[in-house]
């Protein structure tokens, strides 16, 4: 199947319109059709073999992956023993067999499933129409198989498979699966003080007294004789509320509620860790303070079942402890601590026990995230394994028998983008790390279950992806799987973004970003600039890979004549601790680097029109977009802020407490979009999902109220049936709303009203 591309005649018309002189631009449906081609469901089909996301076979002999080719969606199977990459089956034959069995038309170029299960006999399992199927290519036979046991039926099973934990009437029980006998483990559970049913992040209750979902949590010891769980205390926890107007059969809204603490709240859900010993019949409360449910603690059992360990973060995130818990006694001791004057990102700490006497840990003690080897009993440092002005991003694998540590890091190689990740190997005895992925590109790595091979997708925003299999130890390429072919996409007029570096708000620190030029770009013209923002300090959003440069929400805006910039300014992640700490208690100034970068770029490229700068973002980026028009009113003229936490005091507790500080201080008030609503200039659209349980819409309503009090003109959209996810790269109603807002107020031109998407729901 050849991929359908945008009609060349219409494309030529748009290129001529965009490439002409800067007379008022007339927007037509053709612009929308082109923009629609750049939405994820369409654009991913126009880059053949965009990347390889391997699904490893259990025995590490190979993997399968799905990708788009000139013949449509295809599944491939890579066999490492003979170095082959071939279709996993005959797609036409399977489509014909499925059509016959299901009694409906099936397109071989777009099979109605995205996952397969190859077995040792060469058969292919998949799931379609809520049923499991097994296809035998050799016999060209397709049969429907019994549905696999649901995960709910397997929850709580002990490692030896003989026992299953479950809850009843707020208490914990264990059933012997061989005899059917039931043992009651706890007795003090009651409504609001409940065993083994922790509160889930997205748990929603209908009505004021509605039941919450069941979330069984037990952690069995390896010997199946002990288990850890939580006694969940909801007695003083306060709820947040939503109204759902979306049900067609209801003419009154449904009241939805959920537990969610805001910064500084003490009226939250608490987890109390408890240990049960089945042989002794005892229950012991672990010697650790109860912790709010938004502070996850990942307890891990030692191999001998005599202890557990975990990273325990103190509220406020200025200290995180590696603790060891005695089982079944419940006593605890601190093995090691990480402290900070700002915050410790405890959920990013890498941790791996090495035998019984050593532990591998990551720390930012030097100002850069690195790996250190410690003594388990004393916690004392044995040696640093990595050091220097670069960041260890993740721990990939530890080969204890041969004494090697494999990790991903960024910023170590001179004269390369510091955000590019590379794979390294370093000895547990110390020494210089060895670079295993030498190409000057961003490397995305998947490790085989056996720990001997990796799949490496490497690319840049300009260089299409090359996907290879490497030998882990040497880094040597042993098989080239595929190379991305963007020819159909390039035929639409799409061009890769330009990378750039600039100086941040301090005038000294180098920051990095990309800028997209409009379709039909001509350097003699002037183009409005849109800043796509998300300055949440826990991440960095500028695309580094070719896939990320292709699939995003920036590309469609280029069809209307906009240039789009993405930049990671000071205060964001994946650089030094000092780089990130710029945003601590100072989230409101995150855009200062963006403003500086856009001005520097305009000095290099006259086609960037800094008299027409817009900004948009979602969630924390929505806060940025609103903040842009309040704190930099002479610079940003148009903003679209969706699903935004406009006042961090109204957000979920963990994120602001880590990056804005705890306890809550005046800086929360000073950097609130709500309390600064009177400063609005320019055009602002605020939008929110009516049933957003992640970022409650209350902050958007509150900002609207303060804008009204200040007599400010603004636009507001509530999407009644949407939660937090809308306006993403796959496209939806709000996608069109965002396009139209910038068309009308930043180009400016008249948008096409009531445009109906032609290729997406």
N, C-alpha and C positions, 0 to 999 in steps of 0.2 A: 504494500500500500504506500503510495506516495503521499507525503504530508501536504495537505492543502495549505497554500500560503496566500497572503493578502493579494487581491487582484492587482496586477501590475499597472493597469490604467489608473485605478484609484490611487495607488501608491505614487505614481508619477504626478498626479494632481496635487497630492499633499506635499510632496517634495518641492514642487514648484511654488506652492503657497508659502511654505515655511522658509524657502530659500530666497524669496523675493525681498524687496526692500521693506523697511519697517513701517509699512502702511497698516491700518487697522486690519486685523486678521479675521476672516470669516470662518467660524467653526461649523463644520458640517458633520453629517453622520459618518462620513468616511474617516474622519479623525477618530471617532469612537470605535469604529471597526478595527482600525489599526491598533489603538490602545488595547482593545480586547484581545488582540493577537498576543500581546505581551503579558497577559495574565497567566498564572502558573499552569492551569490545565492545558493551555495552548502552546505556550512558549517552550515548555519542557519537551514537547513533541518535535520541536524544530532543531534540536541539538541531538544528533545521534550519538549514543554511547557517552552521555554527559558525564557520568561517573559510575563507579562500581561500589555498591554497598553490599559487601559479602555476607552471606548467611552460611556459616561454616558447618560442614558435616561434623558429626560428633567425633569421628575418628581422625579428623584433620586431613583427610585425603583430598579434600577439595571444598568447594562451596558453590552455591548457586547465587545468581543475581538477576534482577530485572532491569531492563533499560528500554529506551525507545530507539528504533532503527528505521531505515527507509521502508521496511515492511510492517511497521507498527510496533506495538509493545511485544517484547520478546523476553523469554527466560533462557538464561545460559547456565551451563554447568561447566565448571573448571575442574579438571583432574590434574593434580600436581604430579602424580607418578609418571604420566606420559606427556605432561606439558601441553594439554589440549584445552581449548575453549570452544565449546560447540553448543548449539541449541539443546536445551534439556529434553526436548521432545519435538515431534512434528506438530506445529501449532494448528495447521489446517486439519489434520486428522483428529486432534483432540477437540477442536471446535465442532467438527461434524458429529463426533460421538456425543458430545455434550448436548448439542442441539437435538439429536435424536432421543436422548434420555430425558431431557428436561421439557421437550415439546415446545421449544421456542427458538427463535433465531439467535445464533451466537456468532459474533464477528471474530475471525481468527486474528485480525490485526489489533484487537483490543479485548482480549479475553476478560471475563467478568470476575477476576480475582487477582490479587497482588502477591500472594504467598503460595509456595509449594513445599511439599515434604518428600524429597527423593528418598527412596529406601535402597537397601543393599541389592535388591533384585532388579533395580532399574525402573521400578514403578514410581508414579508421581501422585502424591496425595495433594488435595486442595479442598477448600471449602467454598461452596456456592449455594445460594438460596437456602441458607440455614441448614445445610446438610453437608456431610463429609463424603468425598468421592475419591476413588482410587483408579488411576488410569495406567494400563499396561501397554506401553508402546510396542512391545514385541508382538503381542497378540491383538493389538488395536481394540482392546476391550476396556469398558468403563463400567464400574459398578458403584453403587451407593453403599457406603459402609455405615456401621453404627456410630452414632455421635459419640465423640470422646467425652469422658467424664468431665463435668464442669469443675472449674477450679474450686468452687464453693464446697464441692463434695470431698475435696482433697485437703482442705485447709485444716491445720492443726494436727496433721499426722506426724508421729514421732519418727526419728531417723530409722528405727528398726522396723517401721511399718506396722507395729502391733497395737499402738495406742492412738487415740484421736481426742484432742482437747476440744471442748465446746462450752458454750455459755447457756445458762438457763436462769431466769429470774435474777439477773444481774450478778450471778456467781459463776465460778469456773468448775467444770467437771471434766473427767477423763473417762472415755469408754474403751474397754478392751475389745478390739476388733475380732479377736479369736473366740472369746467366750460371750461377748455381749454385756458383760458386767460393767457397771457404772460406779465410779468413785467420785464423791464430792470433795473438792479441794478447798473451797472457801465457803465462809458462812456469813460474813458481815456485809456482803454486797446488798445494796438497796438502790432504789431510784435516785439518781444523782451521785451515787458513790458506787461505781460499777466496775467489775473485774473484766479484764481482757477485751474490752470494747472501746478502744481509744477513739477520740473524736477525729474524724477525717477532715482534711482541709476543705473539701467541697461538699461536705454533708449538709443537706438541706432538709428542713422539717416543714411540713405543710400545716398551717394553722398554729395557734399559740401552743397547743398541747400536743402537737404532732410527734410521732415517734421518729427517732433518728435511725439512719441505716446501721446495720450490723457490720462491724469491722473487727472480726476476731484477730487478736494478736497474741501469739505465744511464741517464745523462742526456746526450743528444746535443746538440752545439752546433747553432745554427740553420743553419749551412752544411753540416752532415752530415759534417764531416771530423775532428771531435774528439769524444771522449766522456769523461765522468767516471763513475767507479764507486767501489766500496769493495773493499778487500782486508779480508776479515772474519777476525779473529783469535779463534778459540774455544778455543785450546789450553789456557788456564788457567781457562777459565770453569767455574763450578760450577753444578750443577743443583739444582732443587727437584723433589719427587716427589709423585705422586698415585696412589691405588688406585681403579680403576674396577670396581665390583661390579655394574654395571647390565646387562651383556649377558646376555640370557636363555639363550643357548646355552653360556655359560661358567660353570663351577662353581669357578673360581679367579679372583681379581681380575686385571685387566690392570694392569701397571705402566706408568704414564705419567710422562714427565719433560719438563722444559723448563728453559731457562737464564733465570735471573732474579737479579739482584744485589740485595742488601739494603743499607741505609744503611751506608756506610763500607767496603763490600767493594771489593777490587781484583781479585778473581777473577771478572771479568765479561767479556762479549763486547765487543770493541773494533772500531771501524770505522776503517780507514786510507784516507783519500781518495786516489785515484790518477787521473791523466789520461793518455789515449792520443791520440796524433796519428797518424791513419791515413796521411797523406802521408809523414811522416818515419819512421813505423814505430817511434815511441818510446813508452816508458812512464815517467812521472815521478810520484814520490810528492809530494803536495801538502805545502807547508811549513806544516803545522799539526799539533799533537799529536794522536795517535789519541784518539778520544773514545768513551766507553761507549755502547753501542747505545741506552740509554734516554735519551740526550741527542741528540735529533734535530737535524740540521743540514740546512737546506733550501738547497742551492746553486742559484743561478739564473744562467743565461748572459746575458751582454750581447748586444745585437743584432748586434754585429760579430763575434761568436764569438772575440774575443781575450781575454776575461776572464770570471770568474764572481764572484758575491758571495753572502754568507750571514751570518746571525747565528750566531756561535759562542759558546756559553756555557761558562764555566769551571765545573768541578765545585765544588759548594757554592753556585753561583748568586749569588755576590756581584759578579760581573762578567760582562757579555756584550758582545762586540765585533762590530761590523760590519766584516767583512774582505773585501778584494778579492784574488782569486787570478788570477795571470797564466796564460794558456793559450797554448802548452802547457808553458811553463817550470815552473809549479807554485809560483813564489814568491808570498808573501802579504804584505799590509800591512794595518794596522788603520786604518780610515777614521774610526771613532767608537766610543766606549765608553760604556756605562751601568754605574754601580757603585752599590752599596748596602751599608749596614752590616748589613742583614737579608738580603733576597734580591731578585734581579731576575727577574721573570717573563718570561723571554726569549721564550717561545713566544707571548706577547701583544704583543710589539713590532711595531708597524705599520711597514712599509717599502715604499717605492716610488721607484724611480729616475725622475728627470725629465730626459729627454735624457741628455747625457753629462756635465753639469757640476753637477747638483743632485740632492739626494735628500730625500725626505720621510720623517721618522721620528717615532715617538712616544716619549715619555720621561716618567718620574715625577719628574724633577729638582726640580720646584716643590712636590712633595708631592701633585700631582694629575696624572692621565694626560692629556697634551696633545700636540698636533702641532707639529713644528718643521721648518723648512726649513734644510738644511745645504748647504755647498759640498762637492762630491764629492771633489775632489782634496785639499783641506786638512782636511776634516771640520769646519771652523769653522761656527759658527751664523750664518746669514743673518738669520733673524727667527723669532720664535714666530708660529704661525698661530692658535693658541687659547691662552687663559690665563684663570685664574679658579678659583674653588672649585667646580669640577664635573669630571666625568670623560668624556673621549672614549672611547666604547666600541668603535667600529669605523670603519675607513676604507671608505666605500662606493664612491667613484668619484673619479677625478681627470681633469678636462677640461683638458689642457695647452694646447690651442689657444686657449681662451677664458680660461684662468687661474683656474679654479674648483676647489675641493676640497669634496666632499660627504662628510659623516660623521654618525654617530649618537653621541649623547651623552646623559648623564643628570645631573640635578641642577642644570642651568643656570637653569631657569625657577623663579622664586620661588613659594613656597607650593604646590609640587607634590611628589609623592612622588619622592625622588631616584633611585629605581630605574626610573622610567619613562624609556624612551628616546624621543628626538625626532630628527628629521632636520634638518640644518643645511647651509648653504652659506657658505663663506668664500673670500675672494680669496687667491691666491698672493702678492699684493702686501701682504697684511695687512689689518687692519680688523676691525670687529665681525662675528661670524657672524650670518647671517640665519636665523631659525626658519622652516622650511618645513612643519611639521606642527603647527598651533596648538592642536589639541584637547588638553584636559587629560586625557590617557589614555596608556596604554602603546602605542607604535607599533612594529609589526613590519614590516620593509621588505624587498621583493624588487625588484632592479634589472633592467630589460630589457637584453638583450644589446647593443642599440644605445646604451645609456646616456642615453636621453631620457625614459623613463617609470619609475615605480615602482608596485608594488602595495603598499598600506598597509592592514594590518589593525590597527585601533585599538579599544581596549576597556579596561575595568577589571574587577576581579573582580565588580563589581555590574552594570556596563553591558555588555550583549551586544555582540558584535563588529560593527563596521561596516567593510566591505571596499570600498576605492575604488582607482581608478587616478588617479595624480597626474602632472602635468607636473613633471619633475625640477627644472628651473631655477627655476620660480616656486612650486612646491608646490601649484599650483591643482588642485582636484579636477576631472577631466575626465570621469569616469564612475563612477557608483556601481554596484558589482557586486552586492552583497547585504547584507542585515542579518540577523543571527542571530535565530532565533525559538525561545526556550526553553520555549514553552507546554507541550509534553508532559512535559518534565522538571519544571516547576513543579507539574504536576498530581499528581506523586508525593509532594509534601511537601518537595521539595528547596528550599532557600533559599540565596542567595549568602552567602559569608562576610562578616564585618565587618572592615574595615580598622582598624588602630590604630597609634599610635605610643607609645613609652614611653622611659624613660631607661635607658641601659645600665648595666653594672656599676660605672662610675665615677660614676654619679649625675648626669652632665652631658650625655652624648652621646645624641642622639636615635636610636632604632632603630625599625624598622618591621616589622609582621607582620600576620597575619590570624587570626581565630578563627572556626571553624565552630560553629554551634549545632546541637543534636541535632534530628532529625526530631520534630515535635510539640512543639517548645520552648514552655515556659511560664516567664515570668520569675520566678514565685514558687517554682519548684522549685530544687533543688540538683543539679548535674550534675558527674560526674567529668571531669577534664581529661586529655587525652593530648597530649603534646608530640612532634610529628614533627620530627626533627632531622637535620641534615647540616651540620655546621659546618666542612666542608672549606674552607680559606681561598681556594681558587681559584674559588669560585662563590658565588652567593646563590640560595636555593631558594624563598623565599616567592613564591607565584603573584602575578603582576601583571596578566595577561590573563584574559579571561573563559574562554577555552579551558583555560588551566592551572587555573583555579578549578573547572572541571567535571571534567576528566580527571586524576585523581590517585589516590593510595592512601589519602587521608584521608576522602573522602566516604562509603565504605561503613561506616565505624565509627559514623557518625552514626545509622545505622538501629538501633543497639543502645542509644542513649541517652547517647552520649559527646559531649562537646565536644572539638574538636581545635584545637590552636594550632600555627602555623608562624611563626617569627620569624628574621630575620637579625640576629644580634647582632654586637657588635664582634669584629673578627678575620676577618670574611668579606669578600667581594669587592664591586666596583663602587662603592666610596666612595673616600675619600682613602687615600693610602699609610699614613698614621698609623693610620687606622681598621683597615686590614688587619694592620698590623705588631703589633697587640696580641696576636695569636695566635702570633707568632714565638717558637719555643722554649717555647710556653705553650699548646699545644693542649688540655691537660688542664683548663683553666679556661674553655673555650668556652661551657659551659652556664651560667656565672654570669649572663650577660645574659638567658638564658631564665628562670631563676628570678626575676630582678628583674622581668621583663616580666609573668610570670604573677601575681606578687604585686600589681603595680600594677593589672593588669586586674581581679583579684578585688576590689580596693578600689573599682572603678567598677561592677562587675557582681556582685551578691550571688549570682547563680545559679552562679557558678564555685566548685566545691568544692575548695579547696586542701588538704583532708585526704585527697583521693583524686586524686593526680597520677601518671600513668604516662608512659612515654617509649618511643619506638621509633625505630629507624633502621637503615639498610642500608649496608654498606661503611664509609666513614668515619663515617657516621651510626650504624653499629653500634658503633663505638668510643665514640661519644658516649653511646649508650644504656647501655652497660655502665658507662661513667664516671659517668653520672648516679647510679646506685645506690651507687657507691663513694665519690664525692666529695661527694654531696649526699644522704646516706642518710635524713635526716629529712624531706626534701622529696619525692623520687621514691619511690613505694612499689612500683611494678611496672615492669619493663623487658623489652623484646624487642629483642635485639641480633642482627642477621643479617649474615652474610658480613663480619664485622668484623675490622679490623686491631687487635686488642686490645693489641699491643705493636708500636710503630712500628719497632723494631729488626728485626722479622720481615717488614716490608712491602717492597714494591718500592722501589728506592732513590730514584727521582727525587722522589716526592711528599714523603716525610719530609725528605729532604735540603734541599728548597727551603723548607719551612715549619717544620721542627723543627730544622734546622741541620746543618752539616757542618764539622768532623768530629763524630762521635757523642759527646755528653757525658752527664753524670749526669742531665740533665733528661729524657732518654729513659727512664731507669730510674725516675725519680720519678713520671713521668706514665703509666707502663704500667699497664693494667688487671690484667695478670698479677701484677706485684709488689705490687699493692694489693688482691689478691683477699680478703685477710683482713678488709677493711673492709666486706664486703657485708652489707647489710641489705635486707629486702624480698624480693620474688619476682623472679627473673631467669630468662629463657629465652634461651639462646644457641643459634644455628642456623647451619649452614653447608652449602654444596654440597660433596659429596664430591670433585668433580673441578673445583674452582674454581681456574683457573690465574691469575686476576687477583689475588685475595687468597687466598693459600694457606690451607687450613683448619688449618694447624699452630698458628696463634695461638689459635684457638678451642679446640683440644685442650689447648694449654698452659694457657690460662685454666682449663679444666675440671680439669686436674691440680692447679693451685694452689688452686682452690676446695675440692677434695677434701682436700688437705693441711691446709687451714684448718678443715675440718669444716663447711663451709657447705652449706646446702641450695640446690639450683638445678635447673633443667631444661635438657635439651640435646636437640637434634634434628639429625641429619645426614641430608641428602637425597642418597642415593648417586649418583643420575644427574644431578644439577644442577651447573652451573658457577656463575658469579657472578650470573646473572640469574634471580632467583626472587622471588616475593612482590611483583611489580610491579602496575601499574594494571590489567593485563588479567586478573589473577586466576589462582590456581593452588592447589595443596594447601596450601602454606604460608600463603597468604592466610587460609584458614579457621583454620589453627592460630593465627595472630596474633589473629584475632578472638576465638577461644575463650579464649586466655590472658587477655586483658583482661576478657572477660565473667566469667570465673571468679574472677579475683583483684582486679579493680578495681571492678566494679559493686557488690558481687559477686553473681553469679547462676550457675545451672547452665547450661552451654552444651548445645546439642543435639548429641549424639554422632552421628558417621557421616553428617552432612548431605552429600548429593550435589548438586553444582551442576547446575542444570537447563538453563542456556543457554551454558555454556562447557565446553570439554573438561576 
